[in-house]
């Protein structure tokens, strides 16, 4: 079972604006190279204290709606005790409690088993850190 577990790190530049970045294509590419038609699980993990992974619809406004909802729940103001960085940055450290830094997804026949409108996304509200890593791991 030497190739039962395979992992890769994606490096993403998210820029200086809040962003929902669709990484479904990168996940599918990774699985084409590693899953070899097998069933298993894809683990997606972002090792950052201010980012998360969401499985949502993109391109029809849901990604913007998610950012708007996060602004309502976690306003970027001075209420946060964690105060370094940009004004309101403390909210970015609360984000992973609502948008977890991980997702575990089924892989069937080497393909990601998502619903019709589902995408795997990195959610990054931290404007102070434009460079992110996402670890993809396949367990077959």
Kinemage of the C-alpha trace (Angstrom):
@kinemage 1
@onewidth
@group {chain A} dominant
@subgroup {mainchain}
@vectorlist {calphas} color= white
{ca unk a 1} P 0.000 0.000 0.000
{ca unk a 2} L 2.776 2.522 -0.715
{ca unk a 3} L 0.444 4.864 -2.600
{ca unk a 4} L -2.587 4.514 -0.298
{ca unk a 5} L -1.893 8.028 1.000
{ca unk a 6} L -0.658 10.884 -1.183
{ca unk a 7} L -0.419 14.559 -0.329
{ca unk a 8} L 0.398 17.822 -2.089
{ca unk a 9} L 0.504 21.475 -1.062
{ca unk a 10} L -1.072 24.163 -3.237
{ca unk a 11} L 0.320 27.675 -2.981
{ca unk a 12} L -2.326 30.306 -3.675
{ca unk a 13} L -2.023 34.071 -3.940
{ca unk a 14} L -5.319 35.438 -2.648
{ca unk a 15} L -4.375 39.111 -2.930
{ca unk a 16} L -5.263 41.991 -0.670
{ca unk a 17} L -9.062 41.657 -0.845
{ca unk a 18} L -11.387 39.229 0.903
{ca unk a 19} L -11.919 36.274 -1.361
{ca unk a 20} L -13.692 33.001 -1.944
{ca unk a 21} L -11.307 31.113 -4.248
{ca unk a 22} L -12.662 28.081 -6.106
{ca unk a 23} L -10.038 25.312 -5.885
{ca unk a 24} L -12.203 22.515 -7.303
{ca unk a 25} L -10.085 22.303 -10.464
{ca unk a 26} L -6.888 21.891 -8.435
{ca unk a 27} L -8.565 19.159 -6.352
{ca unk a 28} L -9.696 17.326 -9.502
{ca unk a 29} L -6.249 17.620 -11.082
{ca unk a 30} L -4.627 16.216 -7.940
{ca unk a 31} L -7.052 13.269 -7.963
{ca unk a 32} L -6.438 12.534 -11.666
{ca unk a 33} L -2.735 12.184 -10.847
{ca unk a 34} L -3.036 10.275 -7.573
{ca unk a 35} L -6.326 8.405 -7.215
{ca unk a 36} L -5.885 6.287 -10.365
{ca unk a 37} L -9.578 5.361 -10.520
{ca unk a 38} L -9.752 4.306 -6.876
{ca unk a 39} L -12.338 5.109 -4.238
{ca unk a 40} L -11.273 6.971 -1.133
{ca unk a 41} L -11.307 10.300 0.642
{ca unk a 42} L -9.894 13.694 -0.230
{ca unk a 43} L -8.846 15.795 2.730
{ca unk a 44} L -8.533 19.525 2.100
{ca unk a 45} L -6.802 21.494 4.867
{ca unk a 46} L -5.645 25.098 5.127
{ca unk a 47} L -2.964 25.495 7.836
{ca unk a 48} L -3.773 29.114 8.612
{ca unk a 49} L -5.492 30.662 11.648
{ca unk a 50} L -7.465 33.066 9.452
{ca unk a 51} L -8.863 31.027 6.546
{ca unk a 52} L -11.311 28.205 5.964
{ca unk a 53} L -12.602 25.671 3.461
{ca unk a 54} L -16.210 25.750 2.249
{ca unk a 55} L -18.186 23.555 -0.132
{ca unk a 56} L -20.611 25.959 -1.822
{ca unk a 57} L -21.981 27.048 -5.170
{ca unk a 58} L -19.836 29.671 -6.899
{ca unk a 59} L -20.383 32.006 -9.814
{ca unk a 60} L -24.067 32.685 -9.114
{ca unk a 61} L -23.530 35.104 -6.246
{ca unk a 62} L -23.270 32.619 -3.377
{ca unk a 63} L -19.576 33.373 -2.907
{ca unk a 64} L -20.358 37.086 -2.490
{ca unk a 65} L -23.311 36.188 -0.249
{ca unk a 66} L -20.965 34.168 1.968
{ca unk a 67} L -18.611 37.133 2.360
{ca unk a 68} L -21.601 39.418 3.109
{ca unk a 69} L -22.899 36.969 5.732
{ca unk a 70} L -19.463 36.819 7.328
{ca unk a 71} L -19.418 40.646 7.463
{ca unk a 72} L -22.753 40.544 9.287
{ca unk a 73} L -21.636 37.845 11.735
{ca unk a 74} L -18.051 39.057 12.102
{ca unk a 75} L -17.887 42.814 11.540
{ca unk a 76} L -14.453 44.268 10.799
{ca unk a 77} L -14.486 46.784 13.634
{ca unk a 78} L -12.681 47.402 16.906
{ca unk a 79} L -14.700 45.002 19.117
{ca unk a 80} L -12.124 42.197 18.815
{ca unk a 81} L -9.548 41.567 21.526
{ca unk a 82} L -7.076 40.201 18.985
{ca unk a 83} L -5.856 43.575 17.688
{ca unk a 84} L -2.734 43.290 15.548
{ca unk a 85} L -2.887 43.845 11.784
{ca unk a 86} L -5.561 45.726 9.856
{ca unk a 87} L -8.484 47.295 11.733
{ca unk a 88} L -10.945 44.527 12.594
{ca unk a 89} L -8.396 41.778 11.887
{ca unk a 90} L -9.416 39.985 15.080
{ca unk a 91} L -12.531 38.759 13.262
{ca unk a 92} L -10.315 36.878 10.812
{ca unk a 93} L -9.105 34.743 13.722
{ca unk a 94} L -12.706 33.825 14.590
{ca unk a 95} L -13.537 32.849 10.985
{ca unk a 96} L -12.317 29.206 11.264
{ca unk a 97} L -14.906 28.574 13.996
{ca unk a 98} L -17.617 29.239 11.369
{ca unk a 99} L -15.831 28.182 8.182
{ca unk a 100} L -13.610 25.302 9.305
{ca unk a 101} L -10.058 24.980 7.988
{ca unk a 102} L -10.789 21.531 6.565
{ca unk a 103} L -13.145 19.360 4.534
{ca unk a 104} L -13.202 15.620 3.907
{ca unk a 105} L -14.820 14.671 0.604
{ca unk a 106} L -15.696 11.336 -1.029
{ca unk a 107} L -13.808 10.144 -4.083
{ca unk a 108} L -15.546 7.515 -6.236
{ca unk a 109} L -13.731 5.912 -9.148
{ca unk a 110} L -10.970 8.494 -8.854
{ca unk a 111} L -13.350 11.443 -9.147
{ca unk a 112} L -14.479 13.972 -6.586
{ca unk a 113} L -18.081 13.183 -5.676
{ca unk a 114} L -19.666 16.645 -5.444
{ca unk a 115} L -23.236 17.722 -6.065
{ca unk a 116} L -24.093 19.472 -9.328
{ca unk a 117} L -23.506 23.006 -8.064
{ca unk a 118} L -20.942 22.345 -5.333
{ca unk a 119} L -17.394 23.684 -5.459
{ca unk a 120} L -14.495 23.397 -3.030
{ca unk a 121} L -13.412 26.886 -1.965
{ca unk a 122} L -10.779 28.588 0.125
{ca unk a 123} L -12.402 31.357 2.163
{ca unk a 124} L -9.898 34.082 3.025
{ca unk a 125} L -10.976 37.278 4.777
{ca unk a 126} L -7.472 38.205 5.945
{ca unk a 127} L -6.250 41.048 3.747
{ca unk a 128} L -2.919 41.061 5.609
{ca unk a 129} L -1.806 37.634 4.325
{ca unk a 130} L -1.980 37.347 0.512
{ca unk a 131} L -0.189 33.977 0.308
{ca unk a 132} L -1.986 30.790 1.345
{ca unk a 133} L -1.212 27.095 1.379
{ca unk a 134} L -3.799 24.364 1.000
{ca unk a 135} L -2.873 20.735 1.687
{ca unk a 136} L -4.641 18.118 -0.435
{ca unk a 137} L -4.386 14.526 0.777
{ca unk a 138} L -5.876 11.444 -0.885
{ca unk a 139} L -6.460 8.303 1.160
{ca unk a 140} L -7.395 5.430 -1.152
